[in-house]
Amino acid sequence: MDNIAGTKSTLTWAVHLSVALLVALWLFPTVGLLVSSFRTGEQISNSGWWSSFSAQERQAPAIRVAGAERQEGALYVIEGELYPDTGAAVSAWGTSSRAPEAYGPGDVAELKDGWALSVDAAGRYRLTAPQSFEGERLPRIFSTATAPPEFTLDNYRSVLFGTTAGTGVGQAFLNTLTVAIPATVIPILVAAFAAYALAWMEFPGRALLVAAVVGLLVVPLQLALIPLLQLHNDIGIGKGYLGVWLAHTGFGLPLAIYLLRNYMVGLPRDIIECARVDGATDFQVFVKIVLPLSFPALASFAIFQFLWTWNDLLVALVFLGTDDDTLVLTARLVNLLGSRGGQWEILATSAFVSIAVPLLVFFAMQKYLVRGLLAGSVK
Amino acid sequence: MHPALQAVLTIVIGVGGCVGYFWGANQILDKLIFPARGAHIARNISRANMVRPWLFLFPALFALGLYLAYPVVATLWLSLTDRDQGGAFVGLANYRQMMGEPKFWEAMRNNMLWLIVVPAASTGFGLLAAQLTDRIRWGNLAKSLVFMPMAISFVGASVIWKLVYDFRPEGQDQIGVLNAIWVALGGDPQTWLTITPWNNFLLMVVLIWIQTGFAMVILSAALRGIPEETVEAAIVDGANPFQIFFRIKVPQIMPTIVVVWTTITLVVLKVFDIVLAMTNGQWETQVLANYMYDKMFRAFDWGVGSAAAMVIMILVLPILIWNVLNARKEMR
């Protein structure tokens, strides 16, 4: 429509380009973490993730020659491989840290006492000497090699099923699920009845209640932490799952009521009045007509609440506590950031485990999410 | 009991309890208290219908009152008392103590910065993305990719961005994109998150990255709702695309822009996870919500913590009132 003005071709290209740039910019950080979670810790800390798709030339850590010697004529020989299971190609090597690239592949280095060392391009080395190596200190090999791109699932294995103390991400995953599902299901029904009353029943004070719900919608939950924690302690719930479920239910209700009421008000009046004329009670109208028709709004809220409870940190920290066996994923991640800030393979993988479920929900149910957002904020 | 089992049980009890309550209460109302039969059938039915809304509303109102309304009052009270003196009333002493702390003013200053930069940048980028993606065929794909960070937790986003800001000493390969670009341009590698005041902006980038998608989705719907005639008329009058956008479209979606802006403002006021995960308020990056958490759960100073929470509440109050007034207007 805008194109009628005749500036189509150049402007369209500019639009395509800027959108591509925007998307790339928005995607880049996440992709970085995803790619990093498939690299080994050593790879991550030695090169940027963006270079992991091309063959990498880098200095490998020094490897000391080892292995059983055998006799070959007058010479004693030790043979071995620097990189047994990879397709790495050696481009340079050396025997001291001061000159790690002194020799090329295939060169022979003359060492003390008539020793000779050679390394070929595939990383096979051969050390020879006129006498036995028994009791001698064997030389180290510094090498620079070009390794093909390499990705691994080991991080996920160790993070999810590993038993290293303080990294129990598998347990945290289950904890998060335990928090999120009841906290999503319970508010829906409570809110649906209230929303129906606010949308379709006549009673004094209705407008006031709707306004109150709108007001509570924005009350920061920071205010609720201490009083509710005290309350939970007083009535014997203390810190635990029950407390988190109740808290999430309470905090989620205003949005639930608001979303559902807005949706229910828009349902066709005819259907509901016909049912009433036919003798249906409010309870029947709600259960048989309004509830099924409100499915899209229910789905929207369910997604919101699930994403919110899954991603929440504050409520879980306060009401569930910081014990190792009840930590949720977000709290676990914060701990990891503190204790293993340098171990990117653990961090990246744990973060991706925590992000995966919401992303899945997001892409599968995007339609409902968008609809809910629109109902919730556009007036 | 195993937590997973407990969760299933809670769902069953919770859902069962709700259904039981609503159904049971209705039955009692219709069959026992005001039966729809006998001499006063008409009066009974109308009375039952007067009570019923409150039956429907009761659980929700109870939960709202207990979990949102009561805490506001209780926190106000806590902020005026001192826990160490057994909860004695101390007037505004907590507020005075808070006002005397440089960390509080640092948090206030940073929060104001957040309040200006994040909503403005998110709304701006969102508007740009909405306008651009509406005009191309793969716009929907582009939209869902820009929207995606919405699903990521603040903590997850912090990890993602911490990798972007990562620092390696000079001479090593940089693994953070920002430093890699910086070094490629000829700079020395920087520990970005410790450089005041710019580290604040680097933290804001995380939230902008998350919120832009939200702004885009809503503004894009608003843009589509603009009557075509207005745009066509402008084209006929010879307006160029920029004039159409800024003079015709933006004014028409102004109310939506305001809604988006205020919604993001609310998110900003409560921002806590990002600061906690990335700097924990060090290097002058403290914000109010994290300051409050520090006071409440690390220093266990409930009085000052509650006072800080009340400050957040006061900052939210104008938006709360504005929202309520709007809702009232709509109801009429």
Interface residues (C-beta under 8 A of the other chain):
Chain A: M1 D2 I4 A5 T7 L11 T12 V15 H16 S18 V19 A20 L22 V23 W26 L27 F28 P29 T30 G32 L33 S36 I44 S45 N46 S47 G48 W49 W50 L174 N175 L177 T178 I181 P182 V185 I186 L189 V190 A191 F193 A194 Y196 A197 L198 M201 E202 F203 R206 A207 L209 V210 A211 A212 V213 V214 G215 L216 L217 V218 V219 P220 L221 Q222 L223 A224 L225 I226 P227 L228 Q230 L231 Y241 L242 W245 L246 A247 T249 G250 F251 L253 P254 I257 T281 D282 F283 F286 L307 W310 N311 D312 L313 L314 L317 V318 T326 L329 T330 L333 V334 L337 W344 L347 A348 S350 A351 S354 I355 P358 L359 V361 F362 F363 Q366 L369 V370 L373 L374 S377 V378 K379
Chain B: P3 A4 Q6 A7 T10 I11 G14 V15 C18 V19 F22 W23 N26 D30 N49 M50 R52 P53 W54 F56 L57 P59 A60 L61 A63 L64 L66 Y67 L68 A69 Y70 P71 V72 A74 T75 L78 F125 L128 A129 L132 T133 R135 I136 W138 G139 A142 S144 L145 V146 F147 M148 P149 M150 A151 I152 S153 F154 V155 G156 S158 V159 I160 W161 K162 L163 V164 D166 R168 Q172 D173 Q174 I175 G176 V177 A180 W209 T212 G213 F214 V217 I218 A221 A222 E228 V231 E232 I235 A239 N240 P241 I244 P255 T256 V259 V260 T263 L266 L269 K270 F272 D273 L276 A277 M278 A289 M292 Y293 M296 F297 W302 G305 S306 A309 M310 I312 M313 V316 I319 L320 N323 V324 N326 A327 R328 E330 M331
